[in-house]
Amino acid sequence: MSGNITLTERAAKRINEIVSGSPDKSALRISVLGGGCSGFQYEFDLDGTRNEDDLEISRDGASVLIDSISL
């Protein structure tokens, strides 16, 4: 399922930098919300909780979480 999503080395480095400032957060969460007139909205949050339906993509110590509906 993650075959279309790639976490680059540069992105992993930047995620690690951002997450290091939030000790209680360990991953970048990407969410897609249904929009009205303007279409979909994308959210990026720091999250320390991995849910059962999350896809986790990791590289060089950085983690990205995407819930199954947002995929």
C-alpha positions in Angstrom: 0.0 0.0 0.0 3.0 2.4 0.6 4.4 1.7 -2.9 3.3 5.1 -4.1 4.6 7.1 -1.1 8.3 7.7 -0.7 10.1 9.3 2.2 13.3 10.9 0.8 16.5 11.2 2.7 16.2 15.0 2.8 12.6 14.8 4.1 13.6 12.3 6.8 16.3 14.6 7.9 13.9 17.6 8.1 11.2 15.6 9.9 13.9 14.5 12.5 14.8 18.1 13.0 11.2 19.2 13.6 10.3 16.3 15.8 13.4 16.8 18.0 11.8 20.0 19.2 8.7 18.1 20.5 9.9 15.4 23.0 6.4 14.0 23.4 5.8 13.7 19.6 7.6 11.1 17.5 6.1 11.2 14.0 4.7 13.5 11.3 1.0 12.7 10.7 -0.4 13.5 7.3 -4.2 13.7 7.0 -6.5 14.4 4.1 -9.8 16.0 4.8 -12.8 16.3 2.5 -13.2 19.9 1.4 -16.0 21.9 0.1 -15.6 24.2 -2.9 -11.8 24.2 -2.7 -11.4 20.4 -2.7 -9.3 18.4 -0.3 -7.4 19.9 2.6 -4.1 18.4 3.8 -3.0 18.6 7.4 0.4 18.0 8.8 0.7 17.5 12.6 3.2 16.0 15.0 1.8 12.9 16.8 3.2 10.5 19.3 0.4 7.9 18.9 0.2 5.3 16.2 -3.3 4.1 15.6 -4.2 0.5 14.5 -5.2 1.6 11.0 -2.1 3.9 10.3 0.4 3.2 7.7 3.8 4.0 9.1 6.7 4.9 6.7 10.1 5.2 8.3 13.5 6.2 7.1 16.7 7.2 9.0 14.8 7.4 12.3 12.0 9.6 10.9 8.4 8.3 10.8 5.3 9.4 8.9 1.9 8.2 9.9 -1.1 8.2 7.5 -4.5 6.9 8.5 -6.3 4.4 6.2 -9.0 6.9 5.1 -6.4 9.5 4.1 -4.5 7.0 2.0 
